[in-house]
Amino acid sequence: MVFYILASNLNVRFLDKIKYIWPQVLNELEFQTSTSSGKGGQHVNKVETRVTVIFNIEASGAIDEHLKGIILGNLRHRVSSGKLILSDQSSRSQHTNKERVVRRLYELLVEASKVPKKRKPTRVPKSVKEKRLKAKKAQGEKKSNRNFRMD
């Protein structure tokens, strides 16, 4: 299967990591077909156009243990018993649905392999603190001047 990916919005560093192991991942994918729902009349009832891809992340030999941990951590809500299951039935063509579901899997793996940047805690500058305290003092004086009484 010839498979092209437009990498316009994907992070290049993670794209290279997945791109390197992608041929091995393709060999580990399990495809299932079934009849899809929706319009199409008799065609829908007799042709299996929905494509489901099952990728067993835990048993994968293509992905190293460190990357498996990152991917499983980021996809913990989508993975069931170590398997990632995606399906597509948007087209009336099985071939098109297969290409779309494989592309989605690829993009999902690239996104899931990203390690979030650690946040650097920053300090509030001294000038900002002084400005805030000065504004509070001015507001307090304004309010205390309202309560002025002549005795």
C-alpha positions as CSV (number, residue, x, y, z in Angstrom):
1,M,0.0,0.0,0.0
2,V,1.5,3.3,-1.0
3,F,0.9,5.8,1.8
4,Y,1.7,9.5,1.7
5,I,1.5,11.8,4.7
6,L,1.3,15.6,4.6
7,A,3.5,16.7,7.5
8,S,2.5,20.3,7.6
9,N,1.1,20.4,11.1
10,L,3.0,17.5,12.7
11,N,6.1,18.1,14.8
12,V,9.1,17.0,12.7
13,R,11.1,15.5,15.6
14,F,8.3,13.1,16.5
15,L,7.5,12.6,12.9
16,D,11.0,11.2,12.3
17,K,10.7,8.8,15.3
18,I,7.4,7.3,14.1
19,K,8.4,7.6,10.4
20,Y,11.5,5.4,11.1
21,I,9.4,2.6,12.6
22,W,6.3,3.0,10.5
23,P,7.0,0.1,8.0
24,Q,7.3,-2.3,10.9
25,V,4.1,-0.9,12.5
26,L,2.2,-1.4,9.3
27,N,3.1,-5.1,9.3
28,E,1.8,-5.5,12.9
29,L,-1.6,-3.9,12.1
30,E,-4.7,-6.2,12.1
31,F,-7.5,-5.1,9.7
32,Q,-11.2,-6.1,10.0
33,T,-14.0,-5.2,7.7
34,S,-17.7,-5.0,8.3
35,T,-20.8,-3.5,6.8
36,S,-21.1,0.1,7.6
37,S,-24.2,2.0,8.5
38,G,-25.8,4.9,6.7
39,K,-27.3,5.6,3.4
40,G,-26.5,3.6,0.3
41,G,-29.4,1.2,0.0
42,Q,-28.7,-2.3,-1.0
43,H,-25.0,-1.5,-1.4
44,V,-24.6,-0.9,2.3
45,N,-26.1,-4.2,3.2
46,K,-24.0,-6.4,1.0
47,V,-20.5,-4.8,0.9
48,E,-18.2,-4.6,3.8
49,T,-16.9,-1.0,3.6
50,R,-16.2,-0.2,7.3
51,V,-12.5,-0.8,8.1
52,T,-11.3,-1.3,11.6
53,V,-7.6,-1.3,12.4
54,I,-6.3,-2.9,15.6
55,F,-2.9,-2.1,16.8
56,N,-1.6,-4.0,19.8
57,I,0.8,-1.4,21.3
58,E,1.9,-3.6,24.3
59,A,2.9,-6.5,22.0
60,S,4.5,-4.4,19.3
61,G,8.1,-5.2,18.5
62,A,8.6,-2.1,16.4
63,I,8.2,0.4,19.3
64,D,10.8,0.5,22.1
65,E,9.7,0.3,25.7
66,H,10.3,4.0,26.5
67,L,8.1,5.1,23.5
68,K,5.5,2.5,24.4
69,G,5.2,4.1,27.9
70,I,4.8,7.6,26.5
71,I,2.2,6.5,23.9
72,L,0.2,4.4,26.3
73,G,0.3,7.2,28.9
74,N,-1.0,9.8,26.3
75,L,-3.6,7.5,24.9
76,R,-4.7,5.8,28.1
77,H,-8.4,6.8,27.5
78,R,-8.4,5.3,24.0
79,V,-6.4,2.1,24.6
80,S,-8.2,-1.0,25.9
81,S,-6.1,-3.9,27.2
82,G,-3.1,-2.6,25.3
83,K,-4.9,-2.4,22.0
84,L,-5.7,0.7,20.0
85,I,-8.8,0.3,17.9
86,L,-9.8,2.8,15.2
87,S,-12.4,2.5,12.5
88,D,-13.6,4.5,9.5
89,Q,-16.8,4.2,7.4
90,S,-17.0,7.6,5.9
91,S,-16.6,6.5,2.3
92,R,-18.4,3.9,0.2
93,S,-15.0,2.5,-0.8
94,Q,-13.2,0.0,1.5
95,H,-9.9,1.0,0.0
96,T,-10.5,4.7,0.8
97,N,-11.6,3.9,4.3
98,K,-8.5,1.8,4.9
99,E,-6.2,4.6,3.8
100,R,-8.1,7.1,6.0
101,V,-7.9,4.9,9.1
102,V,-4.2,4.2,8.6
103,R,-3.5,7.9,8.2
104,R,-5.5,8.6,11.4
105,L,-3.5,6.0,13.3
106,Y,-0.2,7.5,12.0
107,E,-1.2,11.0,13.1
108,L,-2.5,9.7,16.4
109,L,0.8,7.9,17.1
110,V,2.8,11.0,16.2
111,E,0.7,13.2,18.5
112,A,0.8,10.6,21.3
113,S,4.6,10.3,21.1
114,K,5.1,13.9,22.1
115,V,6.5,14.6,25.5
116,P,4.9,17.7,27.0
117,K,7.4,20.4,27.9
118,K,7.9,20.9,31.6
119,R,6.7,24.3,32.9
120,K,9.4,26.6,34.3
121,P,8.0,28.3,37.4
122,T,8.6,32.1,37.1
123,R,8.8,34.7,39.8
124,V,6.7,37.9,39.9
125,P,9.1,40.8,39.3
126,K,9.7,43.1,42.2
127,S,8.5,46.2,40.2
128,V,5.1,44.5,39.6
129,K,4.7,43.7,43.3
130,E,5.5,47.3,44.2
131,K,3.1,48.6,41.5
132,R,0.3,46.4,42.8
133,L,0.9,47.4,46.5
134,K,1.0,51.1,45.4
135,A,-2.4,50.7,43.7
136,K,-3.9,49.0,46.7
137,K,-2.6,51.8,49.0
138,A,-4.1,54.5,46.7
139,Q,-7.4,52.6,46.6
140,G,-7.4,52.4,50.4
141,E,-6.7,56.1,50.8
142,K,-9.5,56.9,48.3
143,K,-11.9,54.9,50.4
144,S,-10.7,56.3,53.7
145,N,-11.2,59.8,52.4
146,R,-14.8,59.1,51.8
147,N,-15.4,58.5,55.5
148,F,-14.0,61.9,56.6
149,R,-16.1,63.5,59.3
150,M,-15.8,67.0,60.7
151,D,-16.2,67.0,64.5
